[in-house]
Amino acid sequence: MDAGGRHVLLLFKKGASREGSSPHDGDGELHLAFAIAAAELTVWESWLKANGIAIEERRTWDLGGQSLYFRDPDRHLLEVATPGIWSIY
């Protein structure tokens, strides 16, 4: 899946890998973060609320960036993050 520029996002369906052929089976809880523009944060928050998805945590980082954390149906932790969470983003 093209995630922009030089990045690739690989997702593995639980149980889809052939037995013994790959250690990447999508098993266990994962953490995925997606970069968003600061102006999109309230849009995401409204969308999550409208779809009954609980926000586990809202965090404002030392450099001013903000993150929203929520879970998908398989309990993976998903994060949308605005610029200012690290010195490089």
mmCIF file as gemmi writes it, N, C-alpha and C atoms, coordinates in Angstrom:
data_model
loop_
_atom_site.group_PDB
_atom_site.id
_atom_site.type_symbol
_atom_site.label_atom_id
_atom_site.label_alt_id
_atom_site.label_comp_id
_atom_site.label_asym_id
_atom_site.label_entity_id
_atom_site.label_seq_id
_atom_site.pdbx_PDB_ins_code
_atom_site.Cartn_x
_atom_site.Cartn_y
_atom_site.Cartn_z
_atom_site.occupancy
_atom_site.B_iso_or_equiv
_atom_site.pdbx_formal_charge
_atom_site.auth_seq_id
_atom_site.auth_asym_id
_atom_site.pdbx_PDB_model_num
ATOM 1 N N . MET Axp A 1 ? 0.851 -1.163 0 1 0 ? 1 A 1
ATOM 2 C CA . MET Axp A 1 ? 0 0 0 1 0 ? 1 A 1
ATOM 3 C C . MET Axp A 1 ? 0.9 1.229 0 1 0 ? 1 A 1
ATOM 4 N N . ASP Axp A 2 ? 0.732 2.094 -0.961 1 0 ? 2 A 1
ATOM 5 C CA . ASP Axp A 2 ? 1.524 3.317 -1.04 1 0 ? 2 A 1
ATOM 6 C C . ASP Axp A 2 ? 1.096 4.265 0.062 1 0 ? 2 A 1
ATOM 7 N N . ALA Axp A 3 ? 2.013 4.633 0.923 1 0 ? 3 A 1
ATOM 8 C CA . ALA Axp A 3 ? 1.715 5.549 2.024 1 0 ? 3 A 1
ATOM 9 C C . ALA Axp A 3 ? 2.376 6.897 1.782 1 0 ? 3 A 1
ATOM 10 N N . GLY Axp A 4 ? 2.673 7.201 0.529 1 0 ? 4 A 1
ATOM 11 C CA . GLY Axp A 4 ? 3.234 8.49 0.173 1 0 ? 4 A 1
ATOM 12 C C . GLY Axp A 4 ? 4.749 8.492 0.099 1 0 ? 4 A 1
ATOM 13 N N . GLY Axp A 5 ? 5.266 9.053 -0.965 1 0 ? 5 A 1
ATOM 14 C CA . GLY Axp A 5 ? 6.712 9.212 -1.104 1 0 ? 5 A 1
ATOM 15 C C . GLY Axp A 5 ? 7.471 7.906 -1.062 1 0 ? 5 A 1
ATOM 16 N N . ARG Axp A 6 ? 8.408 7.815 -0.137 1 0 ? 6 A 1
ATOM 17 C CA . ARG Axp A 6 ? 9.266 6.631 -0.026 1 0 ? 6 A 1
ATOM 18 C C . ARG Axp A 6 ? 8.774 5.645 0.999 1 0 ? 6 A 1
ATOM 19 N N . HIS Axp A 7 ? 7.547 5.735 1.411 1 0 ? 7 A 1
ATOM 20 C CA . HIS Axp A 7 ? 7.031 4.9 2.485 1 0 ? 7 A 1
ATOM 21 C C . HIS Axp A 7 ? 6.087 3.829 1.938 1 0 ? 7 A 1
ATOM 22 N N . VAL Axp A 8 ? 6.101 2.695 2.567 1 0 ? 8 A 1
ATOM 23 C CA . VAL Axp A 8 ? 5.198 1.6 2.233 1 0 ? 8 A 1
ATOM 24 C C . VAL Axp A 8 ? 4.565 1.12 3.529 1 0 ? 8 A 1
ATOM 25 N N . LEU Axp A 9 ? 3.275 0.928 3.513 1 0 ? 9 A 1
ATOM 26 C CA . LEU Axp A 9 ? 2.565 0.4 4.673 1 0 ? 9 A 1
ATOM 27 C C . LEU Axp A 9 ? 2.158 -1.031 4.351 1 0 ? 9 A 1
ATOM 28 N N . LEU Axp A 10 ? 2.646 -1.971 5.144 1 0 ? 10 A 1
ATOM 29 C CA . LEU Axp A 10 ? 2.296 -3.376 4.973 1 0 ? 10 A 1
ATOM 30 C C . LEU Axp A 10 ? 1.358 -3.785 6.096 1 0 ? 10 A 1
ATOM 31 N N . LEU Axp A 11 ? 0.23 -4.345 5.74 1 0 ? 11 A 1
ATOM 32 C CA . LEU Axp A 11 ? -0.732 -4.858 6.712 1 0 ? 11 A 1
ATOM 33 C C . LEU Axp A 11 ? -0.911 -6.342 6.452 1 0 ? 11 A 1
ATOM 34 N N . PHE Axp A 12 ? -0.959 -7.12 7.512 1 0 ? 12 A 1
ATOM 35 C CA . PHE Axp A 12 ? -1.08 -8.563 7.386 1 0 ? 12 A 1
ATOM 36 C C . PHE Axp A 12 ? -2.367 -9.015 8.045 1 0 ? 12 A 1
ATOM 37 N N . LYS Axp A 13 ? -3.178 -9.754 7.296 1 0 ? 13 A 1
ATOM 38 C CA . LYS Axp A 13 ? -4.43 -10.277 7.822 1 0 ? 13 A 1
ATOM 39 C C . LYS Axp A 13 ? -4.143 -11.44 8.766 1 0 ? 13 A 1
ATOM 40 N N . LYS Axp A 14 ? -4.751 -11.387 9.924 1 0 ? 14 A 1
ATOM 41 C CA . LYS Axp A 14 ? -4.555 -12.435 10.925 1 0 ? 14 A 1
ATOM 42 C C . LYS Axp A 14 ? -4.952 -13.798 10.344 1 0 ? 14 A 1
ATOM 43 N N . GLY Axp A 15 ? -4.031 -14.754 10.415 1 0 ? 15 A 1
ATOM 44 C CA . GLY Axp A 15 ? -4.314 -16.105 9.938 1 0 ? 15 A 1
ATOM 45 C C . GLY Axp A 15 ? -4.146 -16.306 8.444 1 0 ? 15 A 1
ATOM 46 N N . ALA Axp A 16 ? -3.757 -15.267 7.706 1 0 ? 16 A 1
ATOM 47 C CA . ALA Axp A 16 ? -3.681 -15.388 6.248 1 0 ? 16 A 1
ATOM 48 C C . ALA Axp A 16 ? -2.339 -15.905 5.747 1 0 ? 16 A 1
ATOM 49 N N . SER Axp A 17 ? -1.298 -15.819 6.562 1 0 ? 17 A 1
ATOM 50 C CA . SER Axp A 17 ? 0.011 -16.307 6.133 1 0 ? 17 A 1
ATOM 51 C C . SER Axp A 17 ? 0.024 -17.822 6.178 1 0 ? 17 A 1
ATOM 52 N N . ARG Axp A 18 ? 0.685 -18.42 5.193 1 0 ? 18 A 1
ATOM 53 C CA . ARG Axp A 18 ? 0.783 -19.877 5.19 1 0 ? 18 A 1
ATOM 54 C C . ARG Axp A 18 ? 1.617 -20.34 6.365 1 0 ? 18 A 1
ATOM 55 N N . GLU Axp A 19 ? 1.202 -21.418 6.96 1 0 ? 19 A 1
ATOM 56 C CA . GLU Axp A 19 ? 1.885 -21.952 8.146 1 0 ? 19 A 1
ATOM 57 C C . GLU Axp A 19 ? 3.365 -22.187 7.852 1 0 ? 19 A 1
ATOM 58 N N . GLY Axp A 20 ? 4.213 -21.637 8.708 1 0 ? 20 A 1
ATOM 59 C CA . GLY Axp A 20 ? 5.643 -21.862 8.597 1 0 ? 20 A 1
ATOM 60 C C . GLY Axp A 20 ? 6.356 -21.009 7.566 1 0 ? 20 A 1
ATOM 61 N N . SER Axp A 21 ? 5.629 -20.255 6.721 1 0 ? 21 A 1
ATOM 62 C CA . SER Axp A 21 ? 6.298 -19.52 5.666 1 0 ? 21 A 1
ATOM 63 C C . SER Axp A 21 ? 6.593 -18.074 6.021 1 0 ? 21 A 1
ATOM 64 N N . SER Axp A 22 ? 5.961 -17.553 7.05 1 0 ? 22 A 1
ATOM 65 C CA . SER Axp A 22 ? 6.168 -16.148 7.37 1 0 ? 22 A 1
ATOM 66 C C . SER Axp A 22 ? 5.895 -15.88 8.843 1 0 ? 22 A 1
ATOM 67 N N . PRO Axp A 23 ? 6.765 -15.093 9.47 1 0 ? 23 A 1
ATOM 68 C CA . PRO Axp A 23 ? 6.493 -14.714 10.863 1 0 ? 23 A 1
ATOM 69 C C . PRO Axp A 23 ? 5.502 -13.556 10.949 1 0 ? 23 A 1
ATOM 70 N N . HIS Axp A 24 ? 5.088 -13.026 9.793 1 0 ? 24 A 1
ATOM 71 C CA . HIS Axp A 24 ? 4.204 -11.863 9.753 1 0 ? 24 A 1
ATOM 72 C C . HIS Axp A 24 ? 2.763 -12.301 9.543 1 0 ? 24 A 1
ATOM 73 N N . ASP Axp A 25 ? 2.089 -12.539 10.649 1 0 ? 25 A 1
ATOM 74 C CA . ASP Axp A 25 ? 0.736 -13.061 10.565 1 0 ? 25 A 1
ATOM 75 C C . ASP Axp A 25 ? -0.298 -12.063 11.064 1 0 ? 25 A 1
ATOM 76 N N . GLY Axp A 26 ? 0.105 -10.854 11.411 1 0 ? 26 A 1
ATOM 77 C CA . GLY Axp A 26 ? -0.849 -9.878 11.928 1 0 ? 26 A 1
ATOM 78 C C . GLY Axp A 26 ? -1.416 -10.278 13.274 1 0 ? 26 A 1
ATOM 79 N N . ASP Axp A 27 ? -0.695 -11.084 14.028 1 0 ? 27 A 1
ATOM 80 C CA . ASP Axp A 27 ? -1.172 -11.561 15.316 1 0 ? 27 A 1
ATOM 81 C C . ASP Axp A 27 ? -0.721 -10.614 16.417 1 0 ? 27 A 1
ATOM 82 N N . GLY Axp A 28 ? -1.604 -10.374 17.354 1 0 ? 28 A 1
ATOM 83 C CA . GLY Axp A 28 ? -1.282 -9.495 18.468 1 0 ? 28 A 1
ATOM 84 C C . GLY Axp A 28 ? -1.713 -8.068 18.199 1 0 ? 28 A 1
ATOM 85 N N . GLU Axp A 29 ? -1.679 -7.262 19.237 1 0 ? 29 A 1
ATOM 86 C CA . GLU Axp A 29 ? -2.075 -5.865 19.105 1 0 ? 29 A 1
ATOM 87 C C . GLU Axp A 29 ? -0.906 -5.046 18.556 1 0 ? 29 A 1
ATOM 88 N N . LEU Axp A 30 ? -1.197 -4.22 17.581 1 0 ? 30 A 1
ATOM 89 C CA . LEU Axp A 30 ? -0.193 -3.4 16.929 1 0 ? 30 A 1
ATOM 90 C C . LEU Axp A 30 ? -0.486 -1.927 17.168 1 0 ? 30 A 1
ATOM 91 N N . HIS Axp A 31 ? 0.481 -1.075 16.901 1 0 ? 31 A 1
ATOM 92 C CA . HIS Axp A 31 ? 0.308 0.375 16.982 1 0 ? 31 A 1
ATOM 93 C C . HIS Axp A 31 ? 0.679 0.96 15.631 1 0 ? 31 A 1
ATOM 94 N N . LEU Axp A 32 ? -0.296 1.622 14.995 1 0 ? 32 A 1
ATOM 95 C CA . LEU Axp A 32 ? -0.068 2.295 13.726 1 0 ? 32 A 1
ATOM 96 C C . LEU Axp A 32 ? -0.363 3.767 13.906 1 0 ? 32 A 1
ATOM 97 N N . ALA Axp A 33 ? 0.497 4.627 13.374 1 0 ? 33 A 1
ATOM 98 C CA . ALA Axp A 33 ? 0.281 6.067 13.455 1 0 ? 33 A 1
ATOM 99 C C . ALA Axp A 33 ? 0.202 6.635 12.042 1 0 ? 33 A 1
ATOM 100 N N . PHE Axp A 34 ? -0.715 7.566 11.847 1 0 ? 34 A 1
ATOM 101 C CA . PHE Axp A 34 ? -0.903 8.223 10.562 1 0 ? 34 A 1
ATOM 102 C C . PHE Axp A 34 ? -0.742 9.724 10.736 1 0 ? 34 A 1
ATOM 103 N N . ALA Axp A 35 ? 0.059 10.335 9.875 1 0 ? 35 A 1
ATOM 104 C CA . ALA Axp A 35 ? 0.272 11.781 9.908 1 0 ? 35 A 1
ATOM 105 C C . ALA Axp A 35 ? -0.928 12.486 9.305 1 0 ? 35 A 1
ATOM 106 N N . ILE Axp A 36 ? -1.38 13.524 9.983 1 0 ? 36 A 1
ATOM 107 C CA . ILE Axp A 36 ? -2.468 14.352 9.474 1 0 ? 36 A 1
ATOM 108 C C . ILE Axp A 36 ? -2.092 15.818 9.665 1 0 ? 36 A 1
ATOM 109 N N . ALA Axp A 37 ? -2.728 16.687 8.904 1 0 ? 37 A 1
ATOM 110 C CA . ALA Axp A 37 ? -2.54 18.124 9.079 1 0 ? 37 A 1
ATOM 111 C C . ALA Axp A 37 ? -3.224 18.546 10.382 1 0 ? 37 A 1
ATOM 112 N N . ALA Axp A 38 ? -2.692 19.559 11.034 1 0 ? 38 A 1
ATOM 113 C CA . ALA Axp A 38 ? -3.277 20.045 12.286 1 0 ? 38 A 1
ATOM 114 C C . ALA Axp A 38 ? -4.751 20.414 12.108 1 0 ? 38 A 1
ATOM 115 N N . ALA Axp A 39 ? -5.097 20.964 10.96 1 0 ? 39 A 1
ATOM 116 C CA . ALA Axp A 39 ? -6.485 21.363 10.695 1 0 ? 39 A 1
ATOM 117 C C . ALA Axp A 39 ? -7.442 20.174 10.603 1 0 ? 39 A 1
ATOM 118 N N . GLU Axp A 40 ? -6.923 18.971 10.405 1 0 ? 40 A 1
ATOM 119 C CA . GLU Axp A 40 ? -7.761 17.776 10.282 1 0 ? 40 A 1
ATOM 120 C C . GLU Axp A 40 ? -8.093 17.125 11.625 1 0 ? 40 A 1
ATOM 121 N N . LEU Axp A 41 ? -7.453 17.551 12.697 1 0 ? 41 A 1
ATOM 122 C CA . LEU Axp A 41 ? -7.641 16.892 13.989 1 0 ? 41 A 1
ATOM 123 C C . LEU Axp A 41 ? -9.099 16.932 14.445 1 0 ? 41 A 1
ATOM 124 N N . THR Axp A 42 ? -9.747 18.063 14.359 1 0 ? 42 A 1
ATOM 125 C CA . THR Axp A 42 ? -11.15 18.158 14.797 1 0 ? 42 A 1
ATOM 126 C C . THR Axp A 42 ? -12.072 17.361 13.872 1 0 ? 42 A 1
ATOM 127 N N . VAL Axp A 43 ? -11.723 17.275 12.6 1 0 ? 43 A 1
ATOM 128 C CA . VAL Axp A 43 ? -12.505 16.458 11.663 1 0 ? 43 A 1
ATOM 129 C C . VAL Axp A 43 ? -12.445 14.993 12.082 1 0 ? 43 A 1
ATOM 130 N N . TRP Axp A 44 ? -11.239 14.519 12.411 1 0 ? 44 A 1
ATOM 131 C CA . TRP Axp A 44 ? -11.072 13.14 12.878 1 0 ? 44 A 1
ATOM 132 C C . TRP Axp A 44 ? -11.831 12.897 14.175 1 0 ? 44 A 1
ATOM 133 N N . GLU Axp A 45 ? -11.725 13.834 15.104 1 0 ? 45 A 1
ATOM 134 C CA . GLU Axp A 45 ? -12.405 13.683 16.382 1 0 ? 45 A 1
ATOM 135 C C . GLU Axp A 45 ? -13.911 13.587 16.182 1 0 ? 45 A 1
ATOM 136 N N . SER Axp A 46 ? -14.464 14.416 15.32 1 0 ? 46 A 1
ATOM 137 C CA . SER Axp A 46 ? -15.905 14.378 15.023 1 0 ? 46 A 1
ATOM 138 C C . SER Axp A 46 ? -16.297 13.078 14.343 1 0 ? 46 A 1
ATOM 139 N N . TRP Axp A 47 ? -15.464 12.614 13.405 1 0 ? 47 A 1
ATOM 140 C CA . TRP Axp A 47 ? -15.772 11.368 12.695 1 0 ? 47 A 1
ATOM 141 C C . TRP Axp A 47 ? -15.767 10.182 13.647 1 0 ? 47 A 1
ATOM 142 N N . LEU Axp A 48 ? -14.778 10.116 14.515 1 0 ? 48 A 1
ATOM 143 C CA . LEU Axp A 48 ? -14.716 9.023 15.486 1 0 ? 48 A 1
ATOM 144 C C . LEU Axp A 48 ? -15.95 9.032 16.381 1 0 ? 48 A 1
ATOM 145 N N . LYS Axp A 49 ? -16.33 10.186 16.881 1 0 ? 49 A 1
ATOM 146 C CA . LYS Axp A 49 ? -17.512 10.297 17.739 1 0 ? 49 A 1
ATOM 147 C C . LYS Axp A 49 ? -18.775 9.889 16.984 1 0 ? 49 A 1
ATOM 148 N N . ALA Axp A 50 ? -18.93 10.36 15.754 1 0 ? 50 A 1
ATOM 149 C CA . ALA Axp A 50 ? -20.112 10.042 14.95 1 0 ? 50 A 1
ATOM 150 C C . ALA Axp A 50 ? -20.225 8.552 14.656 1 0 ? 50 A 1
ATOM 151 N N . ASN Axp A 51 ? -19.097 7.856 14.652 1 0 ? 51 A 1
ATOM 152 C CA . ASN Axp A 51 ? -19.087 6.424 14.356 1 0 ? 51 A 1
ATOM 153 C C . ASN Axp A 51 ? -18.975 5.558 15.608 1 0 ? 51 A 1
ATOM 154 N N . GLY Axp A 52 ? -19.137 6.166 16.77 1 0 ? 52 A 1
ATOM 155 C CA . GLY Axp A 52 ? -19.146 5.408 18.017 1 0 ? 52 A 1
ATOM 156 C C . GLY Axp A 52 ? -17.805 4.816 18.402 1 0 ? 52 A 1
ATOM 157 N N . ILE Axp A 53 ? -16.726 5.436 17.962 1 0 ? 53 A 1
ATOM 158 C CA . ILE Axp A 53 ? -15.385 4.931 18.255 1 0 ? 53 A 1
ATOM 159 C C . ILE Axp A 53 ? -14.8 5.766 19.392 1 0 ? 53 A 1
ATOM 160 N N . ALA Axp A 54 ? -14.504 5.103 20.488 1 0 ? 54 A 1
ATOM 161 C CA . ALA Axp A 54 ? -13.991 5.803 21.674 1 0 ? 54 A 1
ATOM 162 C C . ALA Axp A 54 ? -12.555 6.26 21.458 1 0 ? 54 A 1
ATOM 163 N N . ILE Axp A 55 ? -12.278 7.467 21.861 1 0 ? 55 A 1
ATOM 164 C CA . ILE Axp A 55 ? -10.908 7.974 21.867 1 0 ? 55 A 1
ATOM 165 C C . ILE Axp A 55 ? -10.29 7.57 23.198 1 0 ? 55 A 1
ATOM 166 N N . GLU Axp A 56 ? -9.231 6.766 23.135 1 0 ? 56 A 1
ATOM 167 C CA . GLU Axp A 56 ? -8.558 6.295 24.35 1 0 ? 56 A 1
ATOM 168 C C . GLU Axp A 56 ? -7.731 7.373 25.004 1 0 ? 56 A 1
ATOM 169 N N . GLU Axp A 57 ? -7.106 8.209 24.173 1 0 ? 57 A 1
ATOM 170 C CA . GLU Axp A 57 ? -6.24 9.247 24.733 1 0 ? 57 A 1
ATOM 171 C C . GLU Axp A 57 ? -6.114 10.39 23.742 1 0 ? 57 A 1
ATOM 172 N N . ARG Axp A 58 ? -6.061 11.591 24.275 1 0 ? 58 A 1
ATOM 173 C CA . ARG Axp A 58 ? -5.694 12.793 23.533 1 0 ? 58 A 1
ATOM 174 C C . ARG Axp A 58 ? -4.4 13.282 24.161 1 0 ? 58 A 1
ATOM 175 N N . ARG Axp A 59 ? -3.409 13.559 23.341 1 0 ? 59 A 1
ATOM 176 C CA . ARG Axp A 59 ? -2.133 13.992 23.904 1 0 ? 59 A 1
ATOM 177 C C . ARG Axp A 59 ? -1.613 15.2 23.137 1 0 ? 59 A 1
ATOM 178 N N . THR Axp A 60 ? -1.15 16.18 23.88 1 0 ? 60 A 1
ATOM 179 C CA . THR Axp A 60 ? -0.426 17.305 23.31 1 0 ? 60 A 1
ATOM 180 C C . THR Axp A 60 ? 1.037 17.121 23.669 1 0 ? 60 A 1
ATOM 181 N N . TRP Axp A 61 ? 1.891 17.09 22.662 1 0 ? 61 A 1
ATOM 182 C CA . TRP Axp A 61 ? 3.318 16.82 22.841 1 0 ? 61 A 1
ATOM 183 C C . TRP Axp A 61 ? 4.079 18.107 23.145 1 0 ? 61 A 1
ATOM 184 N N . ASP Axp A 62 ? 5.272 17.965 23.686 1 0 ? 62 A 1
ATOM 185 C CA . ASP Axp A 62 ? 6.094 19.111 24.084 1 0 ? 62 A 1
ATOM 186 C C . ASP Axp A 62 ? 6.342 20.108 22.948 1 0 ? 62 A 1
ATOM 187 N N . LEU Axp A 63 ? 6.431 19.608 21.717 1 0 ? 63 A 1
ATOM 188 C CA . LEU Axp A 63 ? 6.694 20.485 20.574 1 0 ? 63 A 1
ATOM 189 C C . LEU Axp A 63 ? 5.407 21.045 19.961 1 0 ? 63 A 1
ATOM 190 N N . GLY Axp A 64 ? 4.26 20.774 20.587 1 0 ? 64 A 1
ATOM 191 C CA . GLY Axp A 64 ? 2.985 21.343 20.14 1 0 ? 64 A 1
ATOM 192 C C . GLY Axp A 64 ? 2.119 20.436 19.294 1 0 ? 64 A 1
ATOM 193 N N . GLY Axp A 65 ? 2.655 19.309 18.839 1 0 ? 65 A 1
ATOM 194 C CA . GLY Axp A 65 ? 1.847 18.367 18.063 1 0 ? 65 A 1
ATOM 195 C C . GLY Axp A 65 ? 0.798 17.708 18.942 1 0 ? 65 A 1
ATOM 196 N N . GLN Axp A 66 ? -0.224 17.166 18.297 1 0 ? 66 A 1
ATOM 197 C CA . GLN Axp A 66 ? -1.285 16.484 19.026 1 0 ? 66 A 1
ATOM 198 C C . GLN Axp A 66 ? -1.56 15.121 18.408 1 0 ? 66 A 1
ATOM 199 N N . SER Axp A 67 ? -1.955 14.186 19.267 1 0 ? 67 A 1
ATOM 200 C CA . SER Axp A 67 ? -2.303 12.832 18.83 1 0 ? 67 A 1
ATOM 201 C C . SER Axp A 67 ? -3.644 12.426 19.42 1 0 ? 67 A 1
ATOM 202 N N . LEU Axp A 68 ? -4.403 11.679 18.635 1 0 ? 68 A 1
ATOM 203 C CA . LEU Axp A 68 ? -5.614 10.995 19.105 1 0 ? 68 A 1
ATOM 204 C C . LEU Axp A 68 ? -5.343 9.512 18.976 1 0 ? 68 A 1
ATOM 205 N N . TYR Axp A 69 ? -5.682 8.737 20.009 1 0 ? 69 A 1
ATOM 206 C CA . TYR Axp A 69 ? -5.492 7.29 20.017 1 0 ? 69 A 1
ATOM 207 C C . TYR Axp A 69 ? -6.845 6.607 20.136 1 0 ? 69 A 1
ATOM 208 N N . PHE Axp A 70 ? -7.046 5.56 19.333 1 0 ? 70 A 1
ATOM 209 C CA . PHE Axp A 70 ? -8.288 4.794 19.364 1 0 ? 70 A 1
ATOM 210 C C . PHE Axp A 70 ? -7.987 3.378 18.892 1 0 ? 70 A 1
ATOM 211 N N . ARG Axp A 71 ? -8.926 2.463 19.089 1 0 ? 71 A 1
ATOM 212 C CA . ARG Axp A 71 ? -8.716 1.041 18.743 1 0 ? 71 A 1
ATOM 213 C C . ARG Axp A 71 ? -9.585 0.636 17.556 1 0 ? 71 A 1
ATOM 214 N N . ASP Axp A 72 ? -9.04 -0.268 16.742 1 0 ? 72 A 1
ATOM 215 C CA . ASP Axp A 72 ? -9.855 -0.873 15.69 1 0 ? 72 A 1
ATOM 216 C C . ASP Axp A 72 ? -10.538 -2.119 16.264 1 0 ? 72 A 1
ATOM 217 N N . PRO Axp A 73 ? -11.394 -2.783 15.487 1 0 ? 73 A 1
ATOM 218 C CA . PRO Axp A 73 ? -12.121 -3.952 16.028 1 0 ? 73 A 1
ATOM 219 C C . PRO Axp A 73 ? -11.225 -5.092 16.511 1 0 ? 73 A 1
ATOM 220 N N . ASP Axp A 74 ? -9.98 -5.177 16.016 1 0 ? 74 A 1
ATOM 221 C CA . ASP Axp A 74 ? -9.046 -6.217 16.472 1 0 ? 74 A 1
ATOM 222 C C . ASP Axp A 74 ? -8.175 -5.734 17.63 1 0 ? 74 A 1
ATOM 223 N N . ARG Axp A 75 ? -8.489 -4.576 18.184 1 0 ? 75 A 1
ATOM 224 C CA . ARG Axp A 75 ? -7.812 -3.965 19.329 1 0 ? 75 A 1
ATOM 225 C C . ARG Axp A 75 ? -6.441 -3.379 19.009 1 0 ? 75 A 1
ATOM 226 N N . HIS Axp A 76 ? -6.148 -3.178 17.71 1 0 ? 76 A 1
ATOM 227 C CA . HIS Axp A 76 ? -4.917 -2.494 17.351 1 0 ? 76 A 1
ATOM 228 C C . HIS Axp A 76 ? -5.063 -1.03 17.749 1 0 ? 76 A 1
ATOM 229 N N . LEU Axp A 77 ? -3.992 -0.443 18.252 1 0 ? 77 A 1
ATOM 230 C CA . LEU Axp A 77 ? -4.001 0.959 18.641 1 0 ? 77 A 1
ATOM 231 C C . LEU Axp A 77 ? -3.676 1.81 17.423 1 0 ? 77 A 1
ATOM 232 N N . LEU Axp A 78 ? -4.595 2.674 17.054 1 0 ? 78 A 1
ATOM 233 C CA . LEU Axp A 78 ? -4.406 3.572 15.917 1 0 ? 78 A 1
ATOM 234 C C . LEU Axp A 78 ? -4.223 4.981 16.443 1 0 ? 78 A 1
ATOM 235 N N . GLU Axp A 79 ? -3.375 5.725 15.761 1 0 ? 79 A 1
ATOM 236 C CA . GLU Axp A 79 ? -3.072 7.098 16.173 1 0 ? 79 A 1
ATOM 237 C C . GLU Axp A 79 ? -3.107 7.986 14.945 1 0 ? 79 A 1
ATOM 238 N N . VAL Axp A 80 ? -3.734 9.14 15.073 1 0 ? 80 A 1
ATOM 239 C CA . VAL Axp A 80 ? -3.576 10.194 14.078 1 0 ? 80 A 1
ATOM 240 C C . VAL Axp A 80 ? -2.788 11.295 14.777 1 0 ? 80 A 1
ATOM 241 N N . ALA Axp A 81 ? -1.752 11.8 14.099 1 0 ? 81 A 1
ATOM 242 C CA . ALA Axp A 81 ? -0.812 12.717 14.738 1 0 ? 81 A 1
ATOM 243 C C . ALA Axp A 81 ? -0.539 13.919 13.839 1 0 ? 81 A 1
ATOM 244 N N . THR Axp A 82 ? -0.552 15.09 14.448 1 0 ? 82 A 1
ATOM 245 C CA . THR Axp A 82 ? -0.271 16.325 13.724 1 0 ? 82 A 1
ATOM 246 C C . THR Axp A 82 ? 1.22 16.649 13.809 1 0 ? 82 A 1
ATOM 247 N N . PRO Axp A 83 ? 1.712 17.523 12.932 1 0 ? 83 A 1
ATOM 248 C CA . PRO Axp A 83 ? 3.118 17.932 13.035 1 0 ? 83 A 1
ATOM 249 C C . PRO Axp A 83 ? 3.427 18.504 14.427 1 0 ? 83 A 1
ATOM 250 N N . GLY Axp A 84 ? 4.629 18.232 14.89 1 0 ? 84 A 1
ATOM 251 C CA . GLY Axp A 84 ? 5.07 18.733 16.184 1 0 ? 84 A 1
ATOM 252 C C . GLY Axp A 84 ? 5.109 17.68 17.258 1 0 ? 84 A 1
ATOM 253 N N . ILE Axp A 85 ? 5.124 16.394 16.845 1 0 ? 85 A 1
ATOM 254 C CA . ILE Axp A 85 ? 5.239 15.348 17.878 1 0 ? 85 A 1
ATOM 255 C C . ILE Axp A 85 ? 6.692 14.924 18.074 1 0 ? 85 A 1
ATOM 256 N N . TRP Axp A 86 ? 7.514 15.099 17.048 1 0 ? 86 A 1
ATOM 257 C CA . TRP Axp A 86 ? 8.954 14.85 17.124 1 0 ? 86 A 1
ATOM 258 C C . TRP Axp A 86 ? 9.674 16.017 16.474 1 0 ? 86 A 1
ATOM 259 N N . SER Axp A 87 ? 10.964 16.089 16.666 1 0 ? 87 A 1
ATOM 260 C CA . SER Axp A 87 ? 11.738 17.169 16.033 1 0 ? 87 A 1
ATOM 261 C C . SER Axp A 87 ? 11.762 17.037 14.509 1 0 ? 87 A 1
ATOM 262 N N . ILE Axp A 88 ? 11.579 15.819 13.984 1 0 ? 88 A 1
ATOM 263 C CA . ILE Axp A 88 ? 11.576 15.622 12.532 1 0 ? 88 A 1
ATOM 264 C C . ILE Axp A 88 ? 10.175 15.64 11.931 1 0 ? 88 A 1
ATOM 265 N N . TYR Axp A 89 ? 9.138 15.721 12.782 1 0 ? 89 A 1
ATOM 266 C CA . TYR Axp A 89 ? 7.75 15.799 12.293 1 0 ? 89 A 1
ATOM 267 C C . TYR Axp A 89 ? 6.951 16.677 13.217 1 0 ? 89 A 1
